[in-house]
Amino acid sequence: MALKGNLRDFSTTQLLNLINLARKTGTLTIQGPEIAHISFREGKLIYAHVGADAHNLAKVLYSAGKLSSEQARIIETKARGFTDKQLGHLLVQAGYVTQSDIIQSVRQHILDIVYRLFTWADGLFRFDPNKLPPSEQITIPIDLESVIMEGSRRLKEWEILQEEIPDLEASLRFTDRPDARLRNINLTVEEWRVVSFVNPRNSIQQIARANNLSDFEIRRIVYGMLQAGLVEFVQPPKPQPVLEAEPMKGARRDKPKPPTEQSPAEKRSVVTRLIDRIRSL
């Protein structure tokens, strides 16, 4: 009989503790902001998948920095119909990656998904005993004790980030003089993508959606950029009392013009100036 409930009553931490202590085998499905599937064998985490996209080894290896975007694109095109295990074997034989690269990348991919679930406060869950992913999927056994400890730490971090960045509708702009700590800055691919969207016209939420980042991920990146002195919040202008004459009857009021979008050239110019500034420090 499947175990069912809501995360409001039984948290992700409690679910994983139960699965770990009872050495359960099966798949946990959670319907929260997205649909997540997490599989276990005898109390060990072995597989995780979230969202509508099919699990794809080439994308996992690209996200882990083991393949270039061009390599990942070519592999995805030529390897259609191959299972992840078959594709992994071919990539190792061709010298693209090592077996260790695949294990480490898939393991981190699984963990990144599960850690995200700790921040879900609401969502229906269902645990189906003895239900496992297809045999062609790559599974990596991971001890749940360490997952629960790290997930709990990230949950605390999530609470802090919510306090520091409570409003994702806020906007950002670059500081006039980046902090001296930028001398040794080393941005990830995700951080550079966020940097390219920094504009007073773009809310943090819009930047997150454009880069397919969760609320936790975008808050973490923005918080780091704020601490580095790279960006600052755009303060909305304070409303000023204005004495306005009553329009004459029948007079037409001009509608305010919508804000114009920044051109691609302007966006490139901002990022280029930012990069040059960092290099000059």
Phi and psi in degrees as a GROMACS rama.xvg file:
@    title "Ramachandran Plot"
@    xaxis  label "Phi"
@    yaxis  label "Psi"
@TYPE xy
-73.5385  144.51  ALA-2
-89.3154  126.193  LEU-3
-126.519  156.679  LYS-4
172.781  -165.664  GLY-5
-128.537  142.283  ASN-6
-63.646  -17.6611  LEU-7
-65.1235  -29.6398  ARG-8
-102.627  -25.2984  ASP-9
-142.749  103.204  PHE-10
-72.9023  168.553  SER-11
-58.8847  -41.639  THR-12
-58.4663  -45.9668  THR-13
-65.3374  -39.3959  GLN-14
-61.9167  -46.814  LEU-15
-66.7943  -36.3125  LEU-16
-62.1209  -43.3706  ASN-17
-62.1988  -47.0182  LEU-18
-62.6745  -39.7799  ILE-19
-67.2267  -50.0971  ASN-20
-66.9439  -36.1469  LEU-21
-87.9966  -0.892589  ALA-22
51.4839  49.9986  ARG-23
-75.5071  150.5  LYS-24
-121.367  127.832  THR-25
157.047  -167.554  GLY-26
-126.142  130.374  THR-27
-99.1832  123.26  LEU-28
-112.033  127.361  THR-29
-122.592  126.585  ILE-30
-103.262  91.6549  GLN-31
-115.483  -131.972  GLY-32
-57.8709  -30.3397  PRO-33
-135.88  177.804  GLU-34
-101.156  122.61  ILE-35
-115.406  141.349  ALA-36
-123.002  122.636  HIS-37
-126.884  125.621  ILE-38
-110.834  149.687  SER-39
-136.501  148.64  PHE-40
-131.231  115.134  ARG-41
51.8766  44.9  GLU-42
84.6534  -1.43594  GLY-43
-104.214  138.621  LYS-44
-70.462  129.88  LEU-45
-127.212  -17.6774  ILE-46
-162.22  147.941  TYR-47
-151.39  142.762  ALA-48
-147.48  137.757  HIS-49
-137.137  145.499  VAL-50
86.3783  -174.95  GLY-51
-88.3647  -20.4168  ALA-52
-70.3324  140.753  ASP-53
-68.9109  147.79  ALA-54
-60.4124  131.677  HIS-55
-137.95  114.819  ASN-56
-64.2449  -37.999  LEU-57
-60.431  -42.7794  ALA-58
-66.2708  -38.5193  LYS-59
-62.6456  -44.7512  VAL-60
-68.4574  -34.8841  LEU-61
-66.1966  -45.2268  TYR-62
-61.7917  -31.7627  SER-63
-83.018  -2.67784  ALA-64
80.4647  15.3633  GLY-65
-89.3117  -18.368  LYS-66
-130.743  148.597  LEU-67
-78.3782  164.86  SER-68
-61.1535  -36.9643  SER-69
-68.3021  -42.4761  GLU-70
-61.7769  -44.2715  GLN-71
-62.8052  -40.2898  ALA-72
-64.7222  -45.3849  ARG-73
-64.2923  -43.2855  ILE-74
-63.9772  -43.2128  ILE-75
-61.1575  -38.6213  GLU-76
-70.0286  -44.2837  THR-77
-84.8241  -17.9383  LYS-78
-106.654  21.7851  ALA-79
-63.1943  134.796  ARG-80
95.359  -14.1233  GLY-81
-83.1245  142.896  PHE-82
-76.9835  166.362  THR-83
-61.9489  -38.3596  ASP-84
-66.5463  -42.2687  LYS-85
-64.6654  -43.6895  GLN-86
-64.8958  -41.4806  LEU-87
-60.0559  -42.9668  GLY-88
-62.7159  -43.1538  HIS-89
-64.6812  -40.9368  LEU-90
-66.1709  -36.9108  LEU-91
-68.0794  -44.1675  VAL-92
-63.4098  -34.3339  GLN-93
-82.8828  -7.01181  ALA-94
83.3826  10.7877  GLY-95
-67.9486  -44.6383  TYR-96
-141.62  169.779  VAL-97
-102.334  167.029  THR-98
-61.2876  -36.6612  GLN-99
-63.7122  -38.6235  SER-100
-58.5813  -44.163  ASP-101
-65.7559  -46.1972  ILE-102
-61.6458  -47.12  ILE-103
-64.1389  -41.3075  GLN-104
-67.8921  -45.2331  SER-105
-66.5218  -39.8134  VAL-106
-60.022  -46.7346  ARG-107
-66.2726  -36.239  GLN-108
-61.3392  -44.4642  HIS-109
-61.8793  -47.023  ILE-110
-63.7501  -41.5705  LEU-111
-59.1495  -38.6492  ASP-112
-67.6424  -48.1896  ILE-113
-65.7222  -39.9108  VAL-114
-61.1239  -33.5186  TYR-115
-62.7445  -32.6313  ARG-116
-67.3254  -24.1536  LEU-117
-64.2744  -24.0281  PHE-118
-89.0203  -3.87542  THR-119
-81.509  116.417  TRP-120
-95.1823  -13.0219  ALA-121
-141.782  144.32  ASP-122
153.273  143.67  GLY-123
-79.8587  140.423  LEU-124
-128.604  157.065  PHE-125
-149.451  129.08  ARG-126
-109.88  119.203  PHE-127
-103.783  109.387  ASP-128
-61.3302  141.104  PRO-129
66.2891  6.07294  ASN-130
-87.2639  121.632  LYS-131
-125.658  160.733  LEU-132
-66.4356  161.248  PRO-133
-55.0861  149.033  PRO-134
-63.567  -22.0452  SER-135
-77.7288  -10.1329  GLU-136
-79.4418  147.359  GLN-137
-82.3878  123.649  ILE-138
-116.127  142.648  THR-139
-127.473  116.792  ILE-140
-71.1946  127.883  PRO-141
-132.166  130.081  ILE-142
-65.2526  132.645  ASP-143
-75.6933  -23.9927  LEU-144
-56.9475  -48.2688  GLU-145
-68.6248  -34.0192  SER-146
-64.5618  -43.562  VAL-147
-65.0033  -41.934  ILE-148
-62.9371  -47.6749  MET-149
-67.9785  -39.5542  GLU-150
-62.8239  -39.0547  GLY-151
-65.5656  -38.9623  SER-152
-64.1332  -40.9941  ARG-153
-68.9425  -31.4887  ARG-154
-63.2102  -41.2254  LEU-155
-63.9599  -40.8952  LYS-156
-62.7123  -38.6352  GLU-157
-60.8891  -41.6963  TRP-158
-63.1619  -40.2245  GLU-159
-66.0863  -43.2523  ILE-160
-62.8936  -36.3347  LEU-161
-65.3475  -34.5329  GLN-162
-71.0552  -40.9709  GLU-163
-73.8235  -35.416  GLU-164
-129.6  76.0248  ILE-165
-74.6938  -25.5804  PRO-166
-117.317  109.497  ASP-167
-80.0493  -4.25869  LEU-168
-85.6494  -4.84022  GLU-169
-68.7  160.835  ALA-170
-116.303  165.048  SER-171
-126.306  158.497  LEU-172
-145.181  159.598  ARG-173
-74.1209  144.374  PHE-174
-75.3305  152.819  THR-175
-66.8915  -38.0637  ASP-176
-129.283  95.6359  ARG-177
-56.0197  146.722  PRO-178
-60.8904  154.871  ASP-179
-62.0396  -19.1994  ALA-180
-66.1084  -13.6272  ARG-181
-68.9566  -11.3794  LEU-182
-58.7632  -35.181  ARG-183
-110.868  22.5677  ASN-184
-67.2992  140.779  ILE-185
-138.062  91.0219  ASN-186
-80.6626  143.159  LEU-187
-79.7774  172.809  THR-188
-59.7059  -43.8544  VAL-189
-62.3527  -40.4644  GLU-190
-65.8314  -39.6395  GLU-191
-64.6918  -36.5947  TRP-192
-64.7671  -41.0097  ARG-193
-63.7686  -43.4687  VAL-194
-55.6258  -40.2211  VAL-195
-67.4017  -17.2392  SER-196
-102.003  -1.93271  PHE-197
-65.226  119.862  VAL-198
-166.361  135.779  ASN-199
-54.5315  -21.9638  PRO-200
-80.5585  -17.1972  ARG-201
-102.129  126.261  ASN-202
-76.8561  161.961  SER-203
-61.0279  -38.1339  ILE-204
-62.3795  -41.8298  GLN-205
-64.0224  -39.858  GLN-206
-62.9536  -40.8446  ILE-207
-62.1265  -46.294  ALA-208
-65.265  -38.4172  ARG-209
-64.4699  -26.6263  ALA-210
-109.298  9.11606  ASN-211
55.6928  45.8509  ASN-212
-107.956  143.909  LEU-213
-73.9643  167.787  SER-214
-59.0778  -39.6612  ASP-215
-64.2758  -45.7487  PHE-216
-64.7551  -43.3677  GLU-217
-70.0047  -37.6119  ILE-218
-63.7456  -40.9354  ARG-219
-63.731  -43.7281  ARG-220
-67.2197  -46.4035  ILE-221
-63.9151  -40.3167  VAL-222
-60.764  -42.8297  TYR-223
-63.0564  -39.9559  GLY-224
-68.1027  -35.7505  MET-225
-65.5521  -44.265  LEU-226
-65.8943  -31.39  GLN-227
-78.936  -5.87863  ALA-228
76.7916  18.5156  GLY-229
-81.4032  -40.0333  LEU-230
-132.106  169.643  VAL-231
-146.69  158.681  GLU-232
-70.0103  146.741  PHE-233
-88.343  117.398  VAL-234
-80.1435  124.497  GLN-235
-65.2432  141.784  PRO-236
-62.8469  138.674  PRO-237
-72.8028  134.251  LYS-238
-65.6612  131.074  PRO-239
-105.522  133.693  GLN-240
-64.5568  128.08  PRO-241
-125.584  129.679  VAL-242
-84.6114  118.626  LEU-243
-123.628  133.126  GLU-244
-70.2034  142.392  ALA-245
-68.3858  127.65  GLU-246
-66.0417  151.159  PRO-247
-66.6882  150.085  MET-248
-58.9738  130.338  LYS-249
87.6843  -6.12926  GLY-250
-72.2509  145.026  ALA-251
-93  131.756  ARG-252
-91.9732  132.904  ARG-253
-74.7509  131.737  ASP-254
-74.4512  140.964  LYS-255
-63.6531  141.304  PRO-256
-74.5444  137.92  LYS-257
-66.8565  148.842  PRO-258
-62.3398  139.132  PRO-259
-83.245  141.351  THR-260
-75.5001  148.153  GLU-261
-72.2888  134.596  GLN-262
-70.1808  155.97  SER-263
-55.2133  -36.1021  PRO-264
-64.5053  -40.4823  ALA-265
-64.8283  -40.7072  GLU-266
-61.3698  -45.8394  LYS-267
-62.4842  -38.0043  ARG-268
-62.9331  -41.849  SER-269
-62.8455  -47.7274  VAL-270
-65.0392  -39.6301  VAL-271
-62.5917  -44.282  THR-272
-63.494  -36.8902  ARG-273
-63.8288  -46.9804  LEU-274
-62.097  -44.8757  ILE-275
-61.5359  -39.0307  ASP-276
-64.1539  -42.3197  ARG-277
-64.4791  -42.9923  ILE-278
-65.3071  -30.7445  ARG-279
-78.9569  -12.2988  SER-280
